[in-house]
Amino acid sequence: MTFVRSWLGPPFRRRAKRGLPADGWGAPPRTQRALRWVDPVAGLGLEIGALTTPLLTLALGPVEYADHLSTAGLREKYRDDPNVDIDAIVEVHHVIDDRPLPEVTGTNRFHHVAASHVIEHAPNLIGWLEDIRSVLRPGGVLALVVPDKRYTFDVTRRVSTVEAMIDAHLRDVRRPTPQQAFDHYANVVHADTAALWHDGKAARSFRRMHDDAHALFASRQALDAYVDCHCWVFTPASFFDSLRRLAALGLFRFEVIGFDDTRFGELEFFVSLRAPTGNDAADEGKWLARVEASIPRPSAV
């Protein structure tokens, strides 16, 4: 399923009207899908958690990068990881620590924000989205790439609940909690995406990555330190169901302007969100109704 709001044409079409390349700026297809509703040259962008594979690059437009560690810290963290080219790690401008994002980057600065495989790591999902809304200019776009748990190492985990999201938000969680760390490390498996597309029951044969003792160790670490883990687990249907319930409570304040569902053989879906403009914010009730109406209903599987 590909869902887009009809009131706004893709930015690369607007670029064509200005005599600029209209083919997604020559970017790879995945980047074009992720940034379908972003115009990288229109203003300053921010990408969170880019590591070695940023969606937003200086070749596309002005951009700053944010992560939970500095560039040097990331290089040290991944020094022995054969899957990460530490020399390709982007230059981190903003280190996201226990402070809210607006305190780190400044408010209302960015024309657009991109985050690929990041939202699932945010311990306080509601607060994370609110922080991003605070650093976006009115009408700014948040481009998300979200892993679909049905085809990842999260396949055997339960989808996340609104109750857990509200709990983390009301407690203003700033680091993954012991419960989030244990759930991740006790339940992630060695997944085969191709096998899962061929047979959804293939997960029954997948081995766990860690035993319960390791998971307990990770949860104890989470008492005093940042433990990297998937705090949230989604399918497209569960993701939007959660947003719909949060919107009804006034806890989700973006309009969904684009959705590209998980495609055959892949393990992620793409979501584009628009922050309110000044006119939108002037009528809170009307804006929240618009937010709720914008949230798609992909078929549950």
N, C-alpha and C positions, 0 to 999 in steps of 0.2 A: 504494500500500500504506500502510495506517495500522496501526502496531503499538503496543500498549500492554501494560504489565504488569497482570495482573488483580488483584494483591494490593492495589493502591492506587487509590482513586477519584480522579478529577480534583479539584483543590482547589476549583474553583468549585462543585462539587456539595457539598463540605463547607461552603462558605460558605452555600449555600441552607439547610442544616440549622441554621445559626446565625441564620437570618432575614435574610441578606444577599443581594444580587442574585446570581443563579446563571447569568447569561447572558454570562459572561466579563467582568464588570465594566463593560459598555458599551464595551469596547475594540474597535478595528477587528478584522476577521476575522483578518488576518495576525498581529496581536499575540496574539489568543486561541490561535491554533495554536502560536505560539512559546512561550507561557507556560501551556500546558495543564496542566503538572505543577508550576506555581508558584503559591503563594498570596502575593501581594504585600503583604498586610497582616499576615502572620504574623511578619515580622521584617525586619531591614535587608537590602536588596538592593544588589547592585553590578552596574553595566553597563559593559562594556568596549567602547570604540570607538563610542559612540552617535552622536556628531557632532550632526546635526540631527534625527535620527529615532529617538529612544530607544524601546525596547520598554517599559522600566520608567520610569514617571513618578511624580511626587509625587502626582498624582491617584489613582494606584493604591495607593501605599504608600511607605514611607520608602526612599530610594535614594541611593546615591553613584555618581559617574561617574569612570571612569579612562580615560586615553588616553596616547598617546606624546608629546603636547605639552600645554601648558597651554591654557586657553581662548584667551588672547591669541595664543599660538603657532599654534593651529589657525586663528584668524581671519586671521592673516598668511599662512599656508600657502595658504588657499583664497580669498585676497582677490580674485584675478582669475579665479576659477572660476565661470562663469555658472550652474553646476548646484548650487552650494552657497550657501544664504542664511546668510551669516556671522553675522547677528544672531540666528539660530535655534540656533546651536551651544550645546550644554548647558554648564553650569558644571562644569568639570573639578575634582574634588576630589583626585585622585591622578594624578601624572605618572609614567608607567611609563618609566623610563630603563633603564640596563643592570643595575639591581638586580633581584633576584627579587621577584615580586609580594608575597610575605608581608612583605618588608622595607618595601615602599611602603605597604601598607594595614593591616598587622597580621594576625596569624593567628587563625583560628577566629572570625571576626567576622560573617560573612554567612550569612543564612538561604538565600539563592539568588543566583546569578550568571547574567547574560544576556550573550550575545555574538553579534551578528548580522553575518555576513560579516567575521569577525575571525580565526577559527582558521587560515584559509588564509594569513594574514599573519604568523603566529607562526613565527619562524625555527627555534625548537626546539619542535616540536609536543609531544613527550613531556614536556619540562620545563614547558611552558605549562600542560598539563593537570594536572601535579603541583602547580604553583604554585596553581592555582585550587582544587584539592582541599585544599590547606593553608589557604586563607583561608575555606573553607566550614565551617560548623558540622557536627557529625556528622549524617549523613542529609540534608545540604543538596543542592539541585538546581542543576545547570548546564544552562541552556537555550541550545542552539546553533541558529543558522540558517546553513546551509552552502551555498555556491554549487555547483551541479551543472555541471561543466565542459562537458557535452554541449550546453548552451544558453547559454554565456557566451563572453566573448572568449578563454577558455582552451580552446576547443573543439579546436584542433589540437595542443594540448600533450599530452604523455604523462602518465598518472596517476602520482602520486608513489609511491615505493617504501618499504617498511619499512627497507631498507638505508640509504636517505638519511635517514630519520627517526632511526635509531639513530646514524648518523654525527654528525648535528647535536647529538644529545643527549649523546653521549660527549665531544664537544668543547665542550659547554656554550655553544653559540652564543647570543649575546644580540642580535645584529642580523642582518638578512638578509645572507647571504654573497655574494661576487662571483658564484659559480655560480648561486645562486638569482636574483640580480638579472639576470644575462645570460639565463637561461632564460626569465624573464618577458618582458623587453623585446624579446627576439629572436623570440618566438613568439606573443604576443597579437595578435588580429586584430579588425577591425571586424565584430562578429558581429550577426546578426539572429536573435533568439530565435524569432520566429514562423516564419521560413523554415526554421530547424533542426527545429522540430517538424513542419513539413510535409514536409521532405526532409532526412534526416540527412547527405546528401552535399553539401548547400548550402555547407558550409564550404570546399569546394574553390575557390569563387569569392570568398571573403572576402579582403580586402587586409590585409596586416600593418600594425599601428599604427606600428611603428618599424623602422628598418633595423639591420643588424648593428653599424654604427658607433655608433649611439645606445646599443645594448645594451652594447657594450664600454665606452662612457663611463660608463654606469650601474654596471657591475660594478667599474670603477676607483673610482668614488665610494664604493662599498660597503666598500672597504678601510678607510675612515676615518670614515664617516658612515652614519646610518640612511637607507636607500633603501627607500621604500615599494613593495612588490610582493607578488604572490601567490607565496609560498614553496612552497605545496602545492596540488595539483590533484586533485580527487576526482570520482567518480561515487558514488552511494549504495553500490553494490556494492563499489567499491574502498575506500571509507571504512571500511566495516565489516569487510572482509577484513583491512585493516591493523590495526584495533583488535583483531581476534581473534588475530592473530599476536603483537601486543604484549602482550595479556593472558596468553597462554601463557608469555611471558617474564617476567611480573610487572611489566611496564612500563605497563600500563593498569589502573587500579584504581577504575573507576566501574561501576556497574550501569546498563545501558541500560533505562530505564523507559518510553521513548516514542520513536516514529519515525513521521514523516509524510512519505511519499515525495514526490518532485517531481511536481506535478500538471500536467496538460496546459496548455501555453501559458506555464508558469512556468519559473523558472531556479534554484530553491533547494529544499532539503529541510530538515526540522526534526528535531532530535534532543534528547532530554532524558536527562540522566545523573544518577544519584544517588550521592553519596559514602557511604562505609561509616559505619555507626553504631558505637558502642563495642562492641556485641555482635558485629557483623560483624568488626571488627578483632581480636577475641579469638581467632578461628580463621582464620588467614591462608589456609590451604589450602582450607578450605570457602568462604571469601569469593571467592577467585580462581576457583574452580570455578563459583560462582554468576555471577561476572562473565562468564566465557566463555559460559555457557549463556544469558545474557541478550542476547547480540549477535545481531541479526537477520541473515537471509540474503536480502536483496532480489535479485531476478533480475538477472543481468548482461546489459546490452545494449550 
